[in-house]
């Protein structure tokens, strides 16, 4: 019975929302790739330091007042995840892997 449920879940067609989400993720990846390559080309070995400094100043903006505590916690989590993704991506760009 459990296998039938798993098989049924795998057989779901991709919805319009899924396609839009995938398109947005691809667009974000491409923009991130372009920006990080530009930083690497213009600043060389200093690119990681500069990107991290700029990201740090942006992460300070996350500490906005007036948000519900749950919204603030979610924003902090999402921001930390996004910053970690950019940092990892930058390392790959600097290593010539992307």
PyMOL commands that set and color helices and strands:
alter all, ss='L'
color gray80, all
select helices_A, chain A and resi 2-10+16-60+69-94
alter helices_A, ss='H'
color red, helices_A
deselect
rebuild
show_as cartoon
